[in-house]
Amino acid sequence: MVAKGDQETGSPVSVADGTKNSLFRYNSPLIQVGLIGLVCFCCPGMFNALSGMGGGGQVDHTAANNANTALYTTFAIFGILGGGIYNILGPRLTLFAGCSTYILYAGSFLYYNHHKHQAFAIVAGALLGVGAGLLWAGQGAIMTSYPPTHRKGTYISMFWSIFNMGGVIGGLIPFIMNYNREDAVSVNDGTYIGFMVFMTIGTLLSLAILHPRKVIRNDGSRCTNITYSNVMTESVAIAKLFTNWKMMLIIPAAWGSNFFYSYQFNNVNGALFTLRTRGLNNVFYWGAQMIGSVMIGYIMDFSFKSRKTRGLAGIGVVAVLSTGIWIGGMFNQRGYNHHDVVSKTVKILDFKNSGSDFAGPFVLYFSYGLLDAMFQSMIYWVIGALADDSAILSRYVGFYKGVQSAGGAVAWQIDTHKVPYMTQLIVNWVLTTVSYPLLALLVIKAVKDEDKVAEEESPSGFPNAVKESKGDFTKSVEESNGEFTKST
């Protein structure tokens, strides 16, 4: 029998034979969430840095916009299917296949640097959409289901900080590689090669992730009892998501959560700053994400005793901050439009040469990064509060990522068709604003406080999963150690 540990501090608990159930076991949620954070640091983290430069680092945004449209179109499909695929194949095959497509995408822009043929970039973008759907469904399942119920916000913020450190390092790559090219319009080959090296490391690192049935929380419970699912089970479960009222309330937030990237990357960072300054801006954009994820994680886990109250408080804080940032964006956007950028009459800002003119747009771009992390971490927390089982949450997150990517596909084409910048800003503002009352309603109706969850799961007030035998726990730890040996 597993003894009850310190539920609030997360300190190690003891099994009956006195073995310490350390937070730093290889099969602990902490280590596994940290590992998926490193995988995302190397793959989507570097992709974010590349995209954040505007136009994939190219002066002509057309190739990147079309590649991203293809990416988010296939992502929308495989994001929804990704949860089911993850449940069938397990994390290693799913994540490895997903990560490998990031390398191809960065390589396509290395090719474009020399030949200016966008077909390869578009095909690579479509394949990356498939891979990203698999990766993010797996990531979401791990991040939302592995942590203990009362610390999901903390684990989400930990993941988000590790992941966005990839954007910070990725922003330094083009900044350093192009530092002496003040008048350059496209990044050099070394920039793309640097991204590809990190993406390759992340792809290999994905093989170190354990199956959720081998991951044991500090209370002795497993993340899922499912060894492997099957196609029919997953097909039926995914189809039911489209009639699930909880998922319906998440749709506006999901649609809007990547919709603003094309505007922020292309029409703020890409339009107003020199190439080297865009790289520097991205260092702070993704750095702001680390700060934002920690802030919202604290609110969601520690601000009030009631989990439902914490959820509503987090949504309220993000709503107020979001309104202020979009108002600042509107005032900034009044200073230029698409014609000004095309005709090159807008003043291009450089961190060394533009003085005080640089400060305002830089702070705004930093704030956009802060808002992105808080908005998405908030949504992940709400999804994670709807269930605890990895198989269920992989489907929920897959649905979220699918809808998110459909919105992204539309957004990149909106930018390609030269929709006025101010119109894009207002649409983004409306989408995020509509999301808050719907998420609040979802928290009120569907999120239960931890004590009520425990009472429902076990008459004694503790989760049934805590009552696993010592032998079962020891066996799982031994299996995980064996898996670690094989994977390394």
C-alpha positions in Angstrom: 0.0 0.0 0.0 1.3 3.5 -0.9 1.3 5.9 2.0 -0.2 9.3 1.7 2.4 11.9 1.2 2.6 15.7 1.6 -0.1 16.6 -1.0 0.5 20.3 -0.8 4.3 20.5 -1.0 4.7 17.5 -3.4 7.4 16.0 -1.1 8.3 12.4 -1.6 6.0 9.7 -0.3 7.0 6.3 1.0 5.9 2.9 -0.1 5.4 0.2 2.4 9.0 -1.1 2.2 10.4 2.3 2.9 11.5 3.0 -0.6 11.4 6.8 -1.3 9.1 7.8 -4.2 11.3 10.7 -5.3 10.1 13.5 -7.5 13.3 12.9 -9.6 12.5 9.3 -10.5 12.8 8.8 -14.3 9.2 7.7 -14.4 8.0 10.7 -12.3 5.7 13.3 -13.9 8.3 16.0 -13.2 11.0 14.3 -15.2 8.7 13.3 -18.0 7.1 16.8 -18.4 10.7 18.2 -18.3 11.7 15.9 -21.1 8.8 16.9 -23.3 9.7 20.5 -22.6 13.2 19.9 -23.9 11.8 18.1 -27.0 9.6 21.2 -27.7 12.5 23.5 -26.9 14.4 21.9 -29.8 11.6 21.5 -32.4 8.6 23.9 -32.1 10.7 26.3 -30.1 13.1 26.7 -33.0 10.2 26.8 -35.4 8.7 29.6 -33.4 12.0 31.6 -33.6 12.1 31.1 -37.3 8.5 32.1 -37.8 8.8 35.0 -35.4 11.3 36.7 -37.7 8.5 37.3 -40.2 8.4 35.6 -43.6 10.5 32.7 -42.3 13.5 35.1 -42.4 12.8 36.2 -46.0 12.0 39.6 -47.3 9.1 38.3 -49.4 6.6 36.7 -47.0 4.7 34.9 -49.7 6.5 31.6 -49.5 6.3 31.5 -45.7 2.6 32.5 -45.7 1.8 29.7 -48.2 3.9 27.2 -46.4 2.2 28.1 -43.1 -1.2 27.8 -44.7 -0.4 24.3 -45.9 1.0 23.6 -42.5 -2.0 24.7 -40.5 -4.4 23.0 -42.9 -2.9 19.6 -42.4 -2.3 20.4 -38.7 -6.1 21.0 -38.3 -6.8 17.5 -39.5 -4.0 15.7 -37.7 -4.3 17.8 -34.6 -7.8 16.3 -34.1 -6.6 12.8 -35.1 -3.4 13.1 -33.2 -4.8 12.2 -29.8 -6.2 8.9 -31.2 -2.9 8.2 -32.9 -1.0 8.9 -29.7 -3.2 6.5 -27.8 -2.6 3.8 -30.4 1.1 4.2 -31.1 2.3 5.5 -27.7 4.5 8.5 -27.2 7.8 7.4 -28.7 6.7 6.6 -32.2 4.2 9.5 -32.3 6.7 12.1 -31.0 9.6 10.9 -33.1 7.5 11.0 -36.3 6.2 14.4 -35.5 9.6 15.9 -34.6 11.4 14.7 -37.8 9.1 16.9 -39.9 10.5 20.1 -38.3 14.0 19.4 -39.7 12.5 19.1 -43.2 10.7 22.4 -42.8 13.8 24.4 -41.8 15.7 22.6 -44.6 13.2 23.8 -47.2 14.0 27.5 -46.3 17.7 26.7 -46.6 16.8 25.5 -50.2 14.7 28.6 -50.8 17.6 30.8 -49.8 19.3 29.7 -53.0 16.6 28.8 -55.5 13.6 30.9 -54.6 11.2 28.0 -55.4 8.4 27.9 -52.9 7.0 24.5 -53.9 9.4 22.6 -51.6 8.6 25.0 -48.7 4.8 24.4 -49.2 5.2 20.6 -49.3 7.4 20.7 -46.2 4.9 22.9 -44.5 2.1 20.4 -45.3 4.2 17.6 -43.9 5.1 19.6 -40.8 1.4 20.1 -40.2 1.0 16.3 -40.0 4.0 16.1 -37.7 3.0 19.0 -35.5 -0.5 17.4 -35.0 1.2 14.3 -33.7 3.7 16.1 -31.5 1.3 18.6 -29.9 -1.4 15.9 -29.2 1.3 13.9 -27.4 2.7 16.9 -25.7 -0.7 18.1 -24.5 -1.6 14.7 -23.1 1.7 14.5 -21.2 1.5 18.1 -19.9 -2.1 18.0 -18.7 -2.5 14.4 -17.5 0.9 13.6 -15.8 0.9 16.2 -13.0 -1.0 15.8 -9.8 -4.4 17.6 -9.8 -3.4 20.4 -7.5 -0.2 21.3 -9.4 -1.3 21.3 -13.1 -0.7 25.0 -13.5 2.8 24.7 -12.1 3.7 21.9 -14.4 2.2 23.7 -17.4 4.3 26.8 -16.6 7.4 24.7 -16.2 6.8 23.1 -19.6 6.1 26.5 -21.2 9.2 28.0 -19.7 11.5 25.2 -21.0 9.7 25.2 -24.4 10.0 28.9 -24.9 13.6 29.0 -23.9 13.9 27.4 -27.3 12.5 30.5 -28.8 14.9 32.6 -26.8 17.9 30.6 -28.0 16.4 30.4 -31.5 16.1 34.2 -31.5 19.8 34.5 -30.6 20.8 32.4 -33.6 19.6 34.9 -36.3 20.6 37.8 -34.1 24.2 36.6 -33.8 24.5 35.2 -37.3 23.3 38.5 -38.9 24.5 41.0 -36.4 26.9 42.7 -38.8 24.4 42.6 -41.7 22.5 45.7 -40.7 21.0 46.1 -44.2 20.3 42.4 -44.9 16.8 41.4 -45.9 17.1 37.6 -45.7 18.9 35.5 -43.1 22.0 33.5 -44.1 22.5 29.8 -44.5 24.1 29.3 -41.1 20.9 30.5 -39.4 18.8 27.7 -41.0 21.5 25.1 -40.3 21.6 26.1 -36.7 17.8 25.5 -36.4 18.2 22.1 -38.1 20.8 21.0 -35.6 18.6 21.7 -32.6 15.6 20.1 -34.3 17.6 16.9 -34.9 18.6 16.8 -31.2 14.9 17.2 -30.2 13.9 14.4 -32.6 16.3 12.0 -31.0 15.4 13.1 -27.5 11.7 12.2 -28.1 12.8 8.5 -27.8 13.4 9.0 -24.1 9.7 9.6 -23.3 7.9 6.9 -21.3 4.4 5.5 -22.0 1.9 7.1 -19.6 1.1 3.7 -18.0 4.7 3.6 -16.7 4.6 7.1 -15.2 3.6 7.2 -11.5 2.6 10.2 -9.6 3.7 10.8 -6.0 0.4 9.5 -4.6 1.1 6.2 -6.4 -1.5 6.7 -9.2 -0.8 6.0 -12.8 -1.6 8.5 -15.6 -3.6 5.8 -17.5 -4.4 2.2 -17.2 -4.5 1.8 -21.0 -1.6 -0.1 -22.5 -2.5 0.6 -26.2 -5.8 1.6 -27.7 -7.2 0.6 -31.1 -8.5 2.4 -34.2 -12.2 1.8 -33.6 -12.1 3.0 -30.0 -10.3 6.2 -31.0 -12.4 6.9 -34.0 -15.6 6.7 -32.0 -14.1 8.8 -29.2 -12.9 11.5 -31.5 -16.2 11.7 -33.4 -18.0 12.2 -30.0 -15.8 15.3 -29.4 -17.8 17.3 -32.0 -21.0 16.9 -29.9 -19.2 17.4 -26.5 -20.5 20.7 -25.0 -17.2 21.2 -23.2 -15.3 21.2 -26.5 -17.8 23.6 -28.1 -17.1 26.2 -25.4 -13.4 25.9 -26.1 -13.7 26.5 -29.9 -13.4 30.3 -29.9 -10.4 30.3 -27.6 -8.8 27.5 -29.7 -9.5 29.3 -33.0 -8.0 32.6 -31.7 -5.0 31.2 -29.9 -2.7 31.0 -32.9 -4.7 33.4 -35.1 -2.7 36.4 -34.0 0.7 35.0 -34.9 0.6 36.1 -38.6 -0.2 39.6 -37.5 2.4 39.8 -34.8 5.2 38.1 -36.6 4.7 39.6 -40.1 3.0 42.9 -39.6 4.7 44.1 -36.3 8.1 42.4 -36.0 8.5 41.8 -39.8 7.3 45.2 -40.8 8.8 47.6 -38.3 12.3 46.3 -37.5 15.6 45.5 -39.2 16.5 41.8 -39.7 19.0 41.6 -36.8 16.6 43.5 -34.5 13.8 41.0 -35.3 16.0 38.3 -33.9 16.7 40.3 -30.8 12.9 41.0 -30.4 12.2 37.3 -30.6 14.6 36.7 -27.7 12.4 39.0 -25.6 9.1 37.8 -27.1 9.8 34.2 -26.1 11.4 35.3 -22.9 8.2 37.2 -22.0 6.4 33.9 -22.6 8.4 32.3 -19.8 7.4 35.1 -17.5 3.8 35.0 -18.5 3.5 31.2 -18.0 5.0 31.4 -14.5 2.6 34.2 -13.6 -0.5 32.4 -14.8 0.7 29.1 -13.4 1.0 30.7 -9.9 -2.5 32.2 -10.1 -4.1 28.9 -11.3 -2.4 26.8 -8.6 -1.9 29.0 -5.5 -4.2 32.1 -5.6 -7.2 30.5 -3.8 -8.1 27.3 -2.0 -10.9 26.4 -4.5 -9.7 25.2 -7.9 -12.8 26.6 -9.5 -12.1 30.1 -8.0 -8.5 29.9 -9.1 -9.6 29.2 -12.7 -12.0 32.1 -12.7 -9.3 34.4 -11.2 -6.8 33.4 -13.9 -9.3 34.0 -16.7 -10.1 37.4 -15.2 -6.5 38.4 -15.0 -5.8 37.4 -18.6 -8.9 39.2 -19.8 -7.9 42.5 -18.2 -4.3 42.2 -19.4 -5.4 41.2 -22.9 -7.6 44.3 -23.2 -4.8 46.7 -22.2 -2.3 45.1 -24.6 -4.7 45.2 -27.6 -5.5 48.8 -26.9 -1.7 49.5 -27.0 -1.5 47.6 -30.2 -4.3 49.7 -31.7 -2.5 52.9 -31.0 0.7 51.5 -32.5 -1.1 50.3 -35.6 -2.5 53.8 -36.3 1.0 54.9 -37.2 1.4 52.7 -40.4 -0.4 50.5 -42.8 0.3 47.9 -45.5 1.0 50.5 -48.2 3.6 52.2 -46.0 5.4 48.9 -45.6 5.3 48.1 -49.3 6.4 51.6 -50.4 9.1 51.6 -47.6 7.8 54.9 -46.2 7.4 53.4 -42.7 10.4 54.0 -40.5 12.4 50.8 -40.0 13.6 50.5 -36.4 17.0 49.2 -35.3 17.9 48.5 -31.6 21.2 50.5 -32.0 20.3 53.3 -34.2 16.6 54.3 -33.6 16.8 55.7 -30.0 13.6 56.3 -28.2 11.5 55.4 -31.3 12.4 51.8 -30.8 11.1 51.5 -27.2 7.3 51.7 -27.7 7.0 49.0 -30.5 9.6 46.8 -28.7 7.6 46.9 -25.4 4.4 46.1 -27.4 6.0 43.1 -29.0 7.3 41.9 -25.7 3.7 42.3 -24.3 2.3 40.2 -27.1 4.6 37.4 -26.1 3.5 37.7 -22.4 -0.2 37.6 -23.4 0.3 34.6 -25.7 1.8 32.4 -22.9 -0.8 33.5 -20.4 -3.7 32.9 -22.8 -2.5 29.4 -23.9 -1.4 28.3 -20.5 -4.8 29.3 -19.2 -6.6 27.2 -21.8 -4.3 24.2 -21.1 -5.1 24.5 -17.4 -8.8 24.5 -18.1 -8.5 21.5 -20.4 -6.4 19.7 -17.8 -9.0 20.4 -15.1 -11.7 18.5 -17.2 -10.1 15.1 -16.6 -7.0 13.3 -15.2 -6.6 10.4 -17.6 -4.0 10.6 -20.3 -6.2 8.9 -23.0 -9.1 11.3 -22.5 -6.9 14.4 -22.3 -4.9 13.4 -25.4 -8.2 13.6 -27.4 -9.2 16.9 -25.7 -5.9 18.5 -26.5 -5.9 17.1 -30.0 -9.3 18.7 -30.6 -8.0 22.0 -29.3 -4.9 21.9 -31.5 -7.0 20.9 -34.5 -9.3 23.9 -34.1 -6.3 26.1 -33.3 -4.6 25.1 -36.5 -7.7 25.7 -38.6 -7.7 29.2 -37.3 -4.0 29.6 -38.1 -4.5 28.4 -41.7 -7.1 31.1 -42.2 -5.0 33.8 -40.5 -1.9 33.2 -42.8 -4.1 33.5 -45.9 -5.7 36.6 -44.5 -2.2 38.1 -44.4 -1.3 36.8 -47.9 -4.4 38.6 -49.3 -3.3 41.9 -47.8 -6.1 42.4 -45.4 -5.6 45.8 -43.7 -3.4 45.6 -40.6 -6.0 47.3 -38.4 -8.7 44.9 -39.5 -6.4 42.0 -38.6 -5.7 43.5 -35.1 -9.4 44.0 -34.4 -10.3 40.5 -35.4 -7.6 39.1 -33.1 -8.9 41.3 -30.3 -12.5 40.2 -30.7 -11.5 36.5 -30.9 -9.6 36.6 -27.6 -12.2 38.7 -25.9 -15.1 36.4 -26.8 -13.2 33.5 -25.4 -13.1 34.6 -21.7 -16.8 34.4 -20.8 -17.1 31.0 -22.5 -14.1 29.6 -20.6 -15.4 31.0 -17.4 -18.7 29.2 -18.0 -16.8 26.0 -18.7 -14.9 26.4 -15.4 -18.2 27.0 -13.5 -20.0 24.1 -15.0 -17.3 21.4 -15.5 -14.4 22.0 -13.2 -14.6 20.4 -9.7 -12.5 21.2 -6.7 -9.9 18.6 -5.7 -11.7 17.4 -2.5 -14.9 16.7 -4.5 -12.9 14.7 -7.1 -11.3 12.6 -4.4 -14.7 12.0 -2.7 -16.2 10.8 -6.0 -13.3 8.5 -6.8 -13.0 6.8 -3.4 -15.3 6.4 -0.4 -12.3 7.0 1.9 -11.6 10.3 0.3 -8.5 9.2 -1.6 -8.2 8.3 -5.3 -8.6 4.6 -5.9 -5.4 4.7 -7.8 -3.6 5.4 -4.5 -4.5 2.0 -3.4 -2.2 0.2 -5.8 0.0 -2.4 -4.3 3.6 -2.1 -3.4 4.5 -4.8 -5.8 2.8 -3.0 -8.7 4.6 0.2 -7.9 8.0 -1.4 -7.6 7.4 -3.3 -10.9 6.6 -0.1 -12.7 9.7 1.7 -11.4 11.8 -1.3 -12.5 10.1 -1.3 -16.0 10.8 2.4 -16.3 14.5 2.1 -15.4 14.8 -0.6 -18.0 13.2 1.5 -20.6 15.5 4.4 -19.7 18.5 2.1 -20.1 17.3 1.0 -23.5 16.5 4.5 -24.7 19.9 5.9 -23.8 
